[in-house]
Amino acid sequence: MNLIMLSGDTAAASGRAGAFTSTLEEFARHWERIDVLTPAAPTAAQRVLFGNVHFWPAAPPRLLQPAFIVRRGRQLAAQRNYALILSHDYGFFLNGIGAARLGASIGVPYVSEIHHVEGFPQAASSGERVRRIAAGIYLRWARNRARAFRVVNSQELPALLHTHGIAAHKVRVLHSLYLDFNVLGPLPAVKRCDVLFVARMTPNKGGLLLLDALALVLRARGSLRVAVVGDGPLLPAMQRRAAQLGLAGCVDWLGWQENSIALADLYRSARCLVCASRSEGGPRVVAEALACGTPVVSTAVGMARELVRNGANGFLAGWSAAELAARIIELLADEALQARMAAAAPAAVAHFEKQRVVGEYARALQQLALAPPAAQQSP
């Protein structure tokens, strides 16, 4: 079977390895050929990976992405038959619009992938509130056009799709989360920090909320050691906020780690990982920390609400500094609780082995490609 994939990830087309490239390495084994259409990027170019994955980046501007998808997709379909169009849908849903138009043009069904919706369950900016509204408009528009909707968690996203009139039989829960257990696992380690935060520094990751919570933790405990891993546009503002809150001497800003082995060592060296995200599909860092035997304190977002078991391997909290701080203080104050949570943590993610997860994903898509169209819903 051949597949057209519409992706928002330009890293692979730009020659940079990342999570998408790692997924494609396994995913490509299940298809004869995959053609990946991406947005424009400064260093993106036509490339071939793994022998059968072909990248086709667009030219700017990005608003013309639907027209590019239709034009390039028709050119590809003139050369070979495709079983399915797979569209990674986000933002203002340009991929999904292009997928629906291309599918109608060449007679190939499309599957809409919703990894997360910006601004849901909580918006971090006015821009995210606008994109959350755009998501609702797109989902109602696409509900009778897409053959199915792939979501990556089993609670948050199916409930959201249901509110926009998408029938349960059109929703497929296919996790995007997988773990390399050759790297991630519990090993003895010296605890060098109390709290670890791993994220791209953007508003939806809740970095400023975390710092407000940590100021309360420091006030209650008198001492605190924090490690922050990552980079991004919000980093300077976070560093200024840390200084204003009296946290400058408590926080080590470690930047991005060069490889997964170094990151796994950091997970093991922390008494807990804290996730303060407001909207997520994953977050992957929660699963990676649990795999390493590190308890997690997280907002109830994405997969976290499924993986973090209150009082067993961590705590879930709301989006308030006081509630996050209370959970962190509770965990740090009790070494016996930390030990019990650490021992229980890996079991929560043991089923996310890469080959198994990606294989299930590919087989489910192939079944959708071969299945007759589902009965149409009423508008």
C-alpha positions in Angstrom: 0.0 0.0 0.0 1.1 3.6 -0.7 0.3 6.5 1.7 0.2 10.3 1.3 1.1 11.9 4.6 0.5 15.6 5.3 2.8 16.6 8.2 3.4 19.8 10.1 6.9 18.6 11.0 9.6 20.2 8.8 12.6 18.8 10.7 13.0 15.6 8.7 12.7 17.5 5.4 15.4 19.8 6.7 17.8 16.9 7.5 17.3 17.0 11.2 16.5 13.8 13.2 13.8 13.9 15.8 10.7 12.1 17.1 9.0 12.2 13.7 12.1 10.6 12.0 12.2 8.0 14.6 8.6 7.1 14.1 9.0 7.0 10.3 11.9 4.5 10.6 9.5 1.9 12.0 6.4 3.1 10.2 8.0 2.8 6.8 8.4 -1.0 7.2 4.6 -1.3 6.9 4.1 0.6 3.6 5.5 0.3 0.0 5.9 4.0 -0.3 5.1 7.1 1.9 5.0 10.6 0.3 5.2 13.3 3.0 4.0 16.8 2.1 5.3 19.5 4.6 5.1 23.2 4.9 7.9 25.4 3.8 11.0 25.8 5.9 14.4 27.6 5.2 16.4 24.4 4.8 13.7 22.0 3.8 14.3 20.1 0.5 13.1 17.0 -1.3 14.6 14.1 0.5 14.3 10.3 0.7 14.6 8.4 4.0 14.7 4.7 4.7 14.4 4.0 1.0 10.7 4.6 0.6 9.8 7.8 2.5 9.8 10.8 0.1 9.6 14.4 1.4 8.0 17.2 -0.6 8.2 20.6 1.1 6.0 23.5 -0.1 7.0 26.9 -1.1 5.9 29.9 1.1 3.5 31.3 2.1 2.0 28.8 4.5 -1.6 30.1 3.8 -1.3 28.5 0.4 -0.7 25.0 1.9 -4.1 23.6 0.9 -3.5 24.5 -2.8 0.0 23.0 -2.7 -1.4 19.8 -1.2 -4.0 19.4 -4.0 -1.5 20.3 -6.7 1.4 18.0 -5.5 -1.0 15.3 -4.4 -2.6 15.1 -7.9 0.9 14.9 -9.5 1.8 12.0 -7.2 -1.5 10.2 -7.8 -1.0 10.4 -11.5 2.1 8.2 -11.1 0.8 5.6 -8.6 -2.2 4.5 -6.6 -2.6 5.5 -3.0 -4.7 3.7 -0.4 -5.0 6.6 2.1 -4.3 10.2 2.9 -3.1 10.8 6.5 -3.4 14.4 7.7 -1.8 15.8 10.8 -4.3 18.6 11.7 -3.5 21.5 14.0 -3.5 25.3 14.2 -5.8 26.6 11.5 -6.1 23.1 10.0 -4.7 23.9 6.6 -3.6 20.3 6.1 -7.1 19.0 6.8 -8.6 21.4 4.3 -6.1 20.3 1.7 -6.6 16.6 2.6 -10.4 16.8 2.1 -10.0 18.6 -1.3 -7.3 16.2 -2.5 -9.2 13.2 -1.4 -12.3 14.3 -3.2 -10.2 15.0 -6.3 -8.4 11.7 -6.6 -11.0 9.4 -4.9 -8.8 8.5 -1.9 -10.1 8.6 1.7 -8.4 10.7 4.4 -7.9 10.3 8.1 -7.6 13.4 10.3 -5.0 13.1 13.0 -5.7 15.3 16.1 -2.7 15.1 18.4 -3.8 18.0 20.6 -5.9 21.1 20.3 -4.2 24.4 21.1 -6.0 26.1 24.0 -7.6 22.9 25.2 -8.2 22.1 28.0 -6.8 25.5 29.0 -5.6 28.4 26.8 -2.3 30.1 27.6 -2.9 33.1 25.3 -5.5 34.9 23.2 -3.9 33.2 20.1 -4.6 29.8 21.6 -8.2 30.8 22.3 -8.6 31.7 18.7 -7.1 28.4 17.5 -9.4 26.5 19.9 -12.4 28.1 18.2 -10.8 27.2 14.8 -10.6 23.6 15.9 -14.3 23.5 16.6 -15.1 24.9 13.2 -12.8 22.5 11.5 -14.1 19.4 13.4 -17.7 20.2 12.5 -16.7 20.8 8.9 -14.7 17.6 8.6 -16.9 15.2 10.5 -18.6 14.0 7.3 -15.6 14.4 5.1 -12.9 12.4 7.0 -13.2 8.6 7.0 -11.9 8.6 10.6 -10.2 10.8 13.3 -7.1 9.5 14.9 -6.5 10.7 18.5 -3.6 9.9 20.8 -5.2 9.7 24.2 -8.4 7.9 25.3 -10.1 10.5 27.5 -9.4 14.1 26.7 -9.6 14.1 22.9 -12.5 11.7 22.3 -14.6 13.7 24.7 -13.7 16.9 22.7 -14.6 15.4 19.4 -17.9 14.1 20.7 -18.9 17.7 21.7 -18.4 18.7 18.0 -20.7 16.0 16.7 -18.2 13.3 15.7 -19.6 9.8 16.2 -17.7 7.4 18.4 -17.3 4.9 15.5 -15.2 7.5 13.6 -12.7 8.0 16.5 -9.7 5.8 16.7 -7.4 5.9 19.7 -3.9 5.2 18.4 -1.2 6.3 20.7 1.8 8.3 19.3 3.7 7.7 22.5 6.4 5.0 22.4 9.5 4.5 24.5 13.0 3.0 24.0 13.4 0.7 27.0 17.0 0.1 26.1 17.6 3.7 27.3 14.7 4.4 29.6 14.5 2.4 32.8 15.0 2.6 36.5 18.6 2.5 37.6 20.3 3.5 40.9 21.2 7.2 40.8 22.2 10.0 43.2 19.4 12.5 43.5 20.9 15.8 42.4 17.7 17.9 42.2 14.3 18.0 43.9 12.3 19.1 40.8 13.0 18.5 37.1 11.2 20.4 34.3 11.7 19.3 30.7 9.9 21.2 27.9 10.1 23.5 25.0 9.8 26.9 26.6 6.5 28.1 25.1 3.3 29.4 26.9 1.3 26.2 26.7 4.1 24.3 28.7 3.3 26.4 31.8 6.8 27.4 32.7 5.8 30.6 34.4 3.1 28.8 36.4 5.7 26.3 37.5 8.0 29.1 38.7 5.2 30.6 40.7 4.6 27.2 42.3 8.3 26.7 43.0 8.4 30.0 44.9 5.8 28.7 47.2 7.7 25.4 47.6 10.9 27.3 48.5 9.0 29.4 51.0 7.6 26.3 52.7 10.8 24.2 52.7 13.5 26.8 53.0 15.7 25.1 50.3 15.1 23.7 46.8 17.1 22.4 43.9 15.6 22.7 40.4 16.8 21.6 37.0 15.2 23.1 33.8 15.9 21.3 30.6 14.9 22.8 27.2 15.0 26.0 25.2 12.5 28.2 23.4 11.1 31.7 23.1 9.8 31.9 26.6 13.2 31.1 28.3 14.3 34.7 28.8 11.0 35.6 30.5 11.3 32.5 32.7 14.8 33.4 33.8 13.6 36.9 34.7 10.6 35.6 36.6 12.9 33.2 38.5 15.1 36.1 39.6 12.1 38.2 40.6 10.8 35.3 42.7 14.1 34.7 44.5 14.7 31.4 42.7 17.8 32.4 40.7 20.1 30.5 43.1 17.9 27.4 43.1 17.5 26.8 39.3 20.1 25.2 37.0 19.2 26.1 33.3 20.6 23.0 31.4 19.3 23.7 27.9 18.6 20.9 25.5 20.3 17.6 26.1 22.4 16.1 23.3 20.9 12.7 23.5 18.3 10.5 25.1 20.9 8.8 27.4 21.8 12.1 29.0 18.1 12.9 29.5 17.4 9.6 31.0 20.2 10.2 33.6 18.5 13.5 34.5 15.2 11.8 35.0 16.8 9.3 37.4 18.6 12.1 39.3 15.4 13.9 40.2 13.1 13.3 43.1 10.2 14.2 40.8 9.4 15.6 37.4 6.8 18.4 37.2 4.6 19.0 34.1 2.6 22.3 34.2 1.2 22.1 30.7 -2.1 23.7 29.7 -2.6 21.7 26.5 -0.8 18.6 25.3 -1.2 15.5 23.2 1.3 13.6 25.4 3.3 14.9 27.2 6.1 12.5 26.3 8.3 13.7 29.2 5.7 12.3 31.8 6.0 8.8 30.3 9.8 9.0 30.0 10.1 10.0 33.6 7.8 7.2 34.8 9.8 4.7 32.7 12.9 5.8 34.6 11.2 5.3 38.0 10.7 9.1 38.7 7.5 10.2 40.3 5.5 12.8 38.4 3.5 15.8 39.5 1.4 17.0 36.5 -1.6 19.0 35.5 -4.5 16.9 34.2 -3.6 17.2 30.6 -3.4 14.8 27.7 -2.0 11.4 28.5 -0.9 12.5 32.0 -4.4 12.0 33.3 -4.2 8.3 32.1 -0.6 7.6 33.2 -0.3 9.4 36.6 -2.2 7.6 39.3 -2.8 9.9 42.2 -0.8 8.8 45.3 0.5 5.7 43.5 3.2 7.0 41.0 2.6 10.7 41.4 0.0 13.4 41.7 -2.4 15.2 39.3 -3.0 18.9 40.0 -5.1 21.8 38.7 -3.7 24.9 36.9 -2.9 26.9 40.0 0.4 27.6 41.6 -0.9 26.8 45.0 -2.2 23.4 44.0 1.0 22.4 42.1 3.1 23.6 45.1 1.0 21.6 47.6 1.5 18.4 45.6 5.3 19.0 45.2 5.7 19.8 48.9 3.7 16.6 49.8 5.9 14.4 47.7 9.2 16.0 48.7 8.4 15.8 52.4 8.0 12.0 52.4 11.0 9.9 51.3 9.0 6.6 51.9 6.3 7.9 49.5 8.9 8.8 46.9 10.3 5.3 47.1 6.9 3.7 46.7 6.0 5.9 43.8 9.3 5.3 42.1 8.8 1.5 42.4 5.3 1.7 40.9 6.1 4.2 38.1 7.5 2.0 35.3 4.5 -0.3 35.2 2.3 2.6 34.0 4.2 2.8 30.7 5.4 -0.8 30.2 3.1 -1.3 27.2 4.5 1.6 25.1 7.2 -0.3 23.4 8.1 1.3 20.0 7.7 -1.6 17.6 4.4 -2.6 19.1 2.9 0.9 19.2 3.9 1.9 15.7 2.9 -1.5 14.3 -0.6 -1.1 15.8 -0.9 2.4 14.3 0.1 1.3 10.8 -2.2 -1.8 10.8 -5.2 0.3 12.0 -4.6 2.8 9.1 -4.4 0.0 6.6 -7.7 -1.4 7.9 -9.3 2.0 7.5 -8.0 2.3 3.9 -9.6 -1.1 3.0 -12.9 -0.6 4.9 -16.0 0.7 3.1 -16.9 4.3 4.0 -18.7 4.6 7.3 -22.3 5.6 7.3 -22.6 9.3 6.9 -23.6 11.4 10.0 -26.3 14.0 9.9 -25.0 17.5 9.8 
